[in-house]
Amino acid sequence: MEFIENREVEKEQLKAIFRDMVKYSPSKIIGMLGNAIIVPVYTSLLSPEQYGLYSLSIALLSFLCIIFSDWVGLSGLRFFKHHQMTQDMPKYLTTLVTILISNVFLMFIVAFVFRHNFYSFFNIPVKYFFAILVLIIPVAIRALLFQLLRAQLKSMSFTLSTIINQFLTILLSVFFIKFFHLGAMALLLGMGVSISLIDLLLIYQSNILSWFKLQKIEWHSVLPIFKYGIPIAATSLSAWIINQSNKFIMNSIHGFSQVGIVGVAYGLTLPLLMTIFSIITVAAIPRIINMYEERIDVRPLISRFTGYYVLIALPVIIVISLYASDYVSMLSSNDKFMDAFKLIPYFAFGTFFMALTDYTTLQYHLANKTYIEFIIKLTSGIANVVLNILLIPKMGLIGVGIATLGANFLYFLLSVIIVLPGLRLIFPKLIISRMLLSFIPFAVFYFVFCKYINLPSLFEMLFLMFVFYICYWGLATTILKRSE
């Protein structure tokens, strides 16, 4: 595929992406705050065992969604522009909905036939397993409709529905815990009611009913969806293995209480940090796909946003890791979960590398070669399982942390090594150079000022990030200013 270099289009798209980032920011920032609220609220209401059961239930829910539903929505996003240009949206939407319904129906058949295998393999109570199966229906619908909103570039609608969903889930979950004393089951019930209501809002926002008309499926349009989506599902499953399988392995060795501690460390890192880090990708990827479809070279744009991500994420990750114990104590209201601080540095840096691969693996999505991403993710997932099995019996929680960080770094490393022709990422040298210089005063203040002057931990954390960013801003406006 030959690309056209068009600096004017790139500048226009850059401005448009920043506008979309501003529109998406409220949902992401409030979503981050919501995720930060979830852990202290839920840990104050549940015992480590009940929180561990909730964590396992969510892990199983995500496992089934990855296989049967999530990839349909992502395929809808990837090919939306193409079908919009060819003006066959009714047939395309019919295809997507048919695939989704068929997948969910297949899931129920598989779950019923192999239900005893599910009970024993995942070590989860029967009533929780059936609650998860019912919950998948509204979750699958939401996943598809969210991606259609992104494809339509309806960032404000996306923001509104995300915010409502976040806090409605928390409120309903607390209500069911307080008044019905259902334990971990109350959280699943709160999710189910909240997401069902949000689905109705998303149907209205996406205006899908005005486009959707039952039509005969053209099978030649089904193959690209499966060719693109199945490797994505396999890749996501490999990511699940890296970030979720440790809970099931830990449960089989040390029980639900240790799973609860792993769940708290996970809740304070990946969902919380990824929510804020994804502001860039949720705004940029749909427009980058559109530019690529129009044969415009997208590498400079991807490179620039990769640099922006590292600039935003790395100082935050470092500060959280340096103050891991204080970080857990601020966001967990139950002392029984304090051991989670041991996992925070490992999970935080694992999240950093996992989010970074959104940029290094974008090449496979653009070229519709997602099977490559699957292969490298599967390799990392297998490495994770092996490390967990070897390290958890000997090292406990630390073994979980090492396995998670090692697998996520391996995934990033392989995505940098395996590059498609014409899509090699341009290294953001200027941004990285500024960052390296800015970390020098950061380190001086941490080892000199913060070590000898006893200040509240939160103040020290914010102060260190302020030092870093003020130094970076100074470099960006003086000696290391970008020349356009």
N, C-alpha and C positions, 0 to 999 in steps of 0.2 A: 504494500500500500504506500503510494507516494504522498508525502505531506507537503502542504503549502505553509511557508513561513509568513505569517501576517501579524506584525507587531501591533497594528491598530486594533485588530480583533482581540489579540491577547490582552491589551490594556482595557478594552471594553469589558471583556469577560472577567478580568481581575477586579474591576470596580463592581461588576454585578455580583461576583462571589462575596465580596466584602459586604455588599448590601444584604445578601441572603444570610451571611453570618450574623449580622446585626439582628435580622428578623428571627433567626433560629436561636440566638443567644438566650432570650428569656426562658425558653423551654429547657435548654441545657443547664443553665445556671440554677433555675428552680428545680430541675430534675436532680442536679447534684445535691442541692440542699435537701430535697426529699429523700435521696439515698442516705444522706448524712443523718437525717432524722430517724429513718427506719431502724437502724441498728440500736441506738439507745432506747427507743420506744419498745421495740420487740424484745430486746434482752431484759428490759425491766418487767415485762409481763410474762416471759417464758423462762423456764429452767433451761440449763445447758442441754439436757436430753431432748426437750421439746423443740428448742431452736435447732438442734442437730437434725431432728426429724423433718422440720420445715426445710432446712438446707438440702437434705436428701431429696425431698419431694420436688423442690424447684430444679434440682439437678436432673431428675428423671423427666420432668416436664420439658426442660430444654433439650434433652436427648431425643425425645419423641418429636418435638417440633422441628428439630434440625432435619430429621429423616423425612418427615411427611408434609411439612408445610412451609417453613421459612424460605426455602430455595425458590418456591413458586413466586413469592413476592419479589425477591431479588431479580428473578428473570423478568418479571413484569417491569421493573425499573430499567433494566438493561436494554430491552427492545421496544420500550414505549415510543421513543422518538422515531424509530424506523417505521413503526406501524402508523404513527401519526402522520408522517410524511406520505405514506402510501394510502392514507385515508381508508383503512380497513379496521378501525378500532372496535366496532361491534364484534367482528369475528375474533379479534385478538382477545378481547375481554371474555368472550364465550369460552375460548380455549383455556384461558387462565382459570376461570371459575370451575370449569369441568375437571381440569387436572387437580385442583385443590379438593373438590368434593370427592373425587375418586380416591385421592391419597388418604383422606381422613377415613373414608369407608374401609379402605384396605387396612388402615391402622387398627380399627376396631376388630376386624376379623383376626388379624395377627395377634392382637392383645388377648382376645378370647381364647384362641386355640393354644397359645403358649403362655397363658396367664400364670400357671404354676412355676414356669421357668423364670418369669419376671419376678415373682415373689421371692424365690430363693436367690436368684442372681443379684438383685438389687437390695435384698434384705429389707423390704418395705412392707408395712401392714396392708392387708387387702383393701380396707376402706380408703386408704390414702391413694392406692393405685387406681381405683375406680374414680375417685374424685379428680385425679389428674387427667384421666381420659376424657371426662366431661369438660374439664377446663380447657382442653386443647381446642375445642370447637370455637369459642369466642377469640382465643389467642390467635388461631390460624387466620380468622377473618380480619382481625386487627393488623396482622403482619402484612397481608396483601394490600389492605386499604392505606396503610401508612406509606408503603412504597409507591402506590399510585399518586398519593399527595406529593411525595418528593419528585416523582416524574413530571408532574404538572407544575412544579416549582411553586407550590402553594405553601410557602414557608410559614406564613402567619397562621394558617389553619392547622398546620402540623404542630406549631408551638402551642396553640390554644388547647388542642386535644391532648397533647402530651402532659401539659400542666394539670389539666382536670383529672386525667387518668391517674397521675402520680398521687395526688392528695386524696382523691376519692377512695383509692385502694387503701391508703393508710387509715383513713377515718372509718371506713367500713370494717376493716380488719380489727381495729381497736374496739369498735362497737360489738362485734361478734365475740371477741375474747372476754370483754367486761360483763356482758349481759347473758351470754350463753355458755361461757366457760368451756369452750371447745378446744382450747390449746392451739397446737399448730394447725389443726383443721380450720380454725377461724380465719387464718391468713389466706388459705386457699379459697375459702368461701368469699372473703372480701375481694380477692382478685377476680373471681368469676363474675360477681355482680357488677363490679366496677367496669371491667373490660366489656361486658355485654352492653352496658349503657354507652360506652365510648364507641362501640361498633356502630350504633345507630347514628351517633354524631358524625362519624367518619363517612358513612354512606351519604349523608347530606353534603358534607364538605367536599368530597371527591366528585360529587355529581355523577356517580357511576350509573345511576338508574337512567339517566338521559342517553347514555351511550350503549348500555348493555341491552342487547336484544338476542334472544336465543336463535342462533343460526347454526347451520351445518359446519362442523369443524373441518377445516382444510388441513389434512395431516402433514402437508409439507411445512406448515408453520409450527407444528408440534415438535418436530425434531430439533430445531435450534434451541427451543426452550429446555428440552431435556439435555441436550448436548452442553448447554451452558450451566443449567441448574444442578444436575446430578453431581458433577465435580465440586460445585459449591457446597452442596449438602455433605459430601464426603470430607471436604476441607473443614467445614464447620464441626463435623463430628470429630475430626482429629483435634480441633481446638478444644472441643468439649473434653476429650481425653486428657489434654494438657491441664485444663483448669478445673475440671469437675471430678474426674475419676478418682482423684486422691481422697475425696470424701468417702467413697464406697470402700476403698482399700483401707482407709483409717478406721471405718466403722467395723470392718471385719476383724481388725486387730485390737482396737482399743475401745470400741463402742460409741454410742450416740453423743456422749458428753464431749469427747475429743473432737468429734465431727462438728459440734457446736462451736468450739474454739476456732477450728479451721473456717467455719462459715462466717464467723465474725471478722476474721482477718481478710477473708475474701470480700465481704460486704463493705469493708472500709477501704478497699483498694480498687479492684477491677471495675465493678459497676459504678462506683462513685467517681473514679478518675476518668474512666472511659467516657462517661457522660459529658464531662467538660471538654475532654480532648477531642471528642468527635464533632465539635462545633465546626471545625474546618472541613472534615470529610463530608459531613451531611450536606453542606452547602456547595462544596467544590465538585464532588464526583459527578452529580447529574450534568453539570455544565461542561465538565471535562469530557464526558462521554459524548455530549452533543458536538463539541468541537472536533473530537476524533472522527465522528461520523461525517463531518463536513470536510474531512481531510486536512485539518489544521494541525501543525506540530504542537503537541501538548506537553512535551518534555520540559521546557523552561517553566511552565506553570506548575507542573508537578514538583519540580525541584524547589521552586520558591516556597510552596506550601509545606514541603517536607522540612525545610529550614525553619519555617514559622512554628511548626509543630514541636520540633526539638527545642526551640527557644522557649516556648510556653511550658512544655512538659518537664524537661530535665531539672530545672531548678526546684520545681515543686516536688518531684520525686526525691531529690537529694535531701531537701529539708525534712520531708516526712520520714525518711529513713533515719536521719540523724536524731530525730525526736520521736522515735517509734513508741516508746513507753508512754510519753506524755500524750501523743496522738490518740492512742487507744483509751487512755483514761478520760480524755475529753469527750470521746464519742461513744463510750460504752458505760452504761449506768449500773452495771453489775460486776462486782469484783471477781466473780467466778470466771469471767471471760478475759482477765488481764493477761493471761499467758499468750494471747493472740499477738502481743507486741513482738514476740520472737519471729513471727512470720512476715511482719509488715515490710521490712526492707526487701525480702525476696519477692513477695507478691507485688510490691510497688514497682521494682525494676522489671519484673516479668511483664507487668501491664505496660510499661514504657516500650519495651521491645515489641510486644504484641500490637500496640497501636501504631508503632512505626512501620510495621509490615503492611498496614493499609495503603501506604504510599509505595513501598517497594514491590508489592504484588499487584498493583493496579495495572501494570503492563499485561498481566495474564488475562485480566478481565477485558481490557480494550481489544486484545487480539483474539478473544474467545477461546483461549487456551487454558481454561481454569483447571484442567487436569494436572498441569504442572504444579499449581498451587496445592492441589490435593496430595500429590506425591511428596512434596517437601513437608507439608503439614503432617501427613501420616507418619513420615520418618521421625519427626519431632515428637509426635504423640506416642509412638512405640518406645522411643527413648525415655519419655516421661514415665510410662507405666513400669518399665524395667527399673528405673531409678527409684520410684516409689516403693516397689516391692523389695528392693535391696536396702533402701535407706530407712524406711519407716520403722521396721522392727528394731533397728540399731539406734536411730537418732530421733525417733518420734516426730515432733512438729518441725524440727530443723530439717529433717529428711524431706518432708513435704515441700518446704521452701526451696531447698536446693534443686529438687526435681522440677518444680514449676519454673523457676528462673532459668535453669539449664535448657529445658525444652523450648521455652519462648525465645531464648537467644539463638538456639540452633535453627529455629524456624526463620528468624530474621537473617542470620548469616547465609543460609541456603538461598533465600530470596535475593540476596545481593550478588551471590555467585552466579546463579542461573538467570541470565539476561537474554531477552528476545531481541533479534536484530531490529535496529531502528528505534528501540524503546529503552535504551540504557538511561538510567537516571543521572542527571547532571548534579554533581556534588555541590551543595550550597556552601562554597568555601568562605564567602564573605561573612555569612551569619555565624558559622562555626568559629571563625577567627575572632570575631567580636566576643563570642561566648567564652572562649578560652581565656581571653584577657580579663573578662569581667569576673571570672571565678577566682582570680588572684585576690582582689580585695575581699571577696566573699569568704575565702578561706582564712584570711588574716583576721577578719572580724569574728569568725566562729571560734578560732583557736586562741585568740587573745582577749577580745572584748567579752564575748559571751561566756567564756570559761571562768573569768575572774570577777565578773559583775553579775550577781544573782538577780535575774529579772524573770517575770512570768514566762513560761515556755511559749505561749502563744505570741507574746510580744517579740521574743527572740526569733521565732520562725518568720513572722511578718517582716521584722527588721532585716533579716538576712536576704529575703527575697527583694526587699526594697533596695538594698545595697547593690545586688546583682543587676537589677533592671535599670537603676539610675546610671550605673557604669556603662551598661550596654547602650543606653540612650545617648550618653555622652560620646561614645565611640562612633555610633551611627550618624551623629550630626557633625562630627569633626574629622578626625584623621582617617577613619574607615567608612566614610560616607559612600553610598552606592552611586555609581556613575551610570546614568541611563543613556 
